[in-house]
Amino acid sequence: MPGPALLYTAAQTLAHGRQGGFMAALGIHMGGFAHVAGAALGLSALFALVPTLYAGLKIAGAVYLIYIGYRIIRSRFDPNADIPDGKPARNGKRAFLQSVTVEVLNPKTALFYIAFLPQFVDPAAILPIWAQMLILGTVVNIAFSLADVVAVLLTSAVMTGLKRGKKAIRIARWAGGSILIGLGVHLAASER
């Protein structure tokens, strides 16, 4: 079962083409580094200590995903453009910034790193614990990013196989927006 980041990059690729998908994957990657740094510095532990902070961040992330999905569904159509509203540079930048925001607002990612990384840290090692967590988190984040890039390439290949007519783009835009709205609803409804 694909994870939320894979679905998110696929949705961005459906909505904004290959460039938008790659920028979304890069944004998720950069947002992941924020969580790696937070785990290395111990900031992610706040979520375990302050459940209200976790809940607030989760709801903010869910609302933002739903908003992005709605905007994708409501975007304008230009039949001569590779990307639905015909502004690839703007959409690439927007996909990047939205993806960084989505990933930074994802408390589950923070909890993953704070729970996962310490299992592989050796207090007796030459490197300090924070440096070990930073290195391990970077390796994990790169592996996740490679999976996101594969999702973009596969989604793009499927889209290229379809005729790029008005109906196909409208369906892709609705599919991409619906995936993001679904992810937002799932995030808001999840207990942890």
C-alpha positions in Angstrom: 0.0 0.0 0.0 1.5 3.3 -1.0 2.2 5.8 1.8 0.8 9.4 1.9 3.9 10.9 0.4 3.7 8.6 -2.7 0.0 9.4 -3.1 0.8 13.1 -2.6 3.5 13.2 -5.3 1.3 11.1 -7.7 -1.5 13.6 -7.1 0.7 16.6 -7.8 2.0 14.9 -10.9 -1.6 14.3 -12.1 -2.4 17.9 -11.4 0.8 19.7 -12.6 2.7 17.3 -14.8 6.1 15.7 -14.3 7.8 19.0 -13.3 5.2 19.6 -10.6 5.6 16.1 -9.4 9.4 16.4 -9.1 9.1 19.7 -7.3 6.5 18.1 -5.0 9.0 15.2 -4.3 11.8 17.8 -3.6 9.5 19.7 -1.3 8.6 16.6 0.7 12.3 15.8 0.8 13.2 19.2 2.2 10.3 19.1 4.7 11.6 15.6 5.8 15.0 17.2 6.5 13.2 19.6 8.9 11.9 16.6 10.8 15.3 14.9 10.7 16.9 18.1 12.2 14.1 18.3 14.7 14.6 14.7 15.8 18.3 15.2 16.0 17.8 18.3 18.2 15.1 16.6 20.3 12.4 19.0 19.1 10.1 16.2 17.9 9.8 14.9 21.5 7.5 17.8 22.1 4.7 16.0 20.3 4.9 13.2 22.8 4.9 15.6 25.7 2.3 18.1 24.4 -0.6 16.2 22.7 -2.4 19.4 22.0 0.5 20.6 19.9 0.3 17.3 17.9 -3.5 17.6 17.5 -3.2 21.2 16.3 -0.5 20.5 13.8 -2.4 17.5 12.5 -5.6 19.5 12.0 -3.6 22.4 10.3 -2.0 19.8 7.9 -5.3 18.2 7.2 -7.0 21.5 6.4 -4.1 22.5 4.2 -4.2 19.2 2.2 -8.0 19.7 1.6 -7.4 23.3 0.5 -4.7 22.2 -2.0 -7.0 19.4 -3.3 -9.8 21.9 -3.8 -7.6 24.4 -5.6 -6.4 21.7 -8.0 -9.9 20.6 -8.8 -11.0 24.2 -9.4 -7.9 25.2 -11.5 -8.3 26.6 -15.0 -7.7 24.5 -18.1 -5.5 25.4 -21.1 -5.7 22.7 -23.7 -2.3 23.7 -25.2 -0.4 23.6 -22.0 1.4 20.6 -20.5 0.2 21.7 -17.1 -3.5 22.5 -16.5 -3.2 26.3 -16.0 -0.3 26.7 -18.4 2.2 28.2 -16.0 4.8 25.4 -15.4 7.4 27.5 -13.5 4.7 28.9 -11.2 3.2 25.5 -10.6 6.6 23.9 -10.0 7.4 26.6 -7.4 3.9 26.3 -5.9 4.1 22.5 -5.7 7.5 22.8 -4.0 6.3 25.3 -1.4 3.1 23.4 -0.8 5.0 20.2 -0.4 7.4 21.6 2.1 4.5 23.0 4.1 2.6 19.7 3.9 5.6 17.7 5.1 6.5 20.1 7.9 2.9 20.1 9.1 2.8 16.3 9.2 3.2 15.3 12.8 3.3 11.6 11.9 6.6 12.2 10.1 8.1 13.9 13.2 6.9 11.0 15.4 8.3 8.5 12.9 11.8 10.0 13.1 11.7 10.4 16.9 10.6 6.7 17.3 12.7 5.2 14.5 16.1 6.9 14.7 17.0 6.3 18.4 16.9 2.5 17.8 20.0 2.8 15.6 22.0 5.2 17.7 25.0 4.0 19.7 25.7 6.2 22.8 29.3 4.7 22.9 30.1 5.7 19.3 32.6 8.4 18.4 30.0 10.7 16.9 27.6 12.5 19.3 24.0 11.2 19.4 22.6 14.2 17.5 25.1 13.7 14.6 24.3 10.0 14.4 20.6 10.8 14.2 21.2 13.4 11.6 23.2 11.0 9.4 20.7 8.1 9.9 17.7 10.5 9.2 19.4 11.8 6.1 19.8 8.2 4.7 16.2 7.4 5.5 14.9 10.6 4.0 16.9 10.0 0.8 15.4 6.5 0.5 11.9 7.9 0.9 12.7 10.5 -1.7 13.8 7.9 -4.2 10.4 6.2 -3.8 8.7 9.5 -4.4 10.6 10.1 -7.6 9.6 6.6 -8.8 6.0 7.5 -8.1 6.4 10.7 -10.2 7.9 8.8 -13.1 5.2 6.0 -13.0 2.4 8.6 -12.8 3.9 10.6 -15.6 4.3 7.5 -17.8 0.6 6.7 -17.2 -0.4 10.3 -18.0 1.7 10.2 -21.2 0.0 7.1 -22.3 -3.4 8.8 -22.0 -4.4 11.2 -24.6 -3.8 14.7 -23.3 -7.3 15.9 -24.3 -9.5 18.2 -22.2 -11.4 15.3 -20.7 -8.2 13.4 -19.7 -6.7 16.5 -18.0 -10.0 17.2 -16.2 -10.1 13.6 -14.9 -6.5 13.8 -13.9 -7.1 17.1 -12.1 -10.1 15.6 -10.3 -8.2 12.5 -9.4 -5.2 14.4 -8.0 -7.4 16.9 -6.1 -9.5 14.1 -4.7 -6.5 12.2 -3.5 -5.3 15.2 -1.6 -8.7 15.9 -0.1 -8.8 12.2 0.9 -5.4 12.4 2.5 -6.5 15.5 4.4 -9.7 13.8 5.6 -7.7 10.7 6.6 -5.2 12.8 8.5 -7.9 14.7 10.4 -9.8 11.5 11.2 -6.8 9.4 12.3 -6.4 9.0 16.1 -2.6 9.2 16.1 
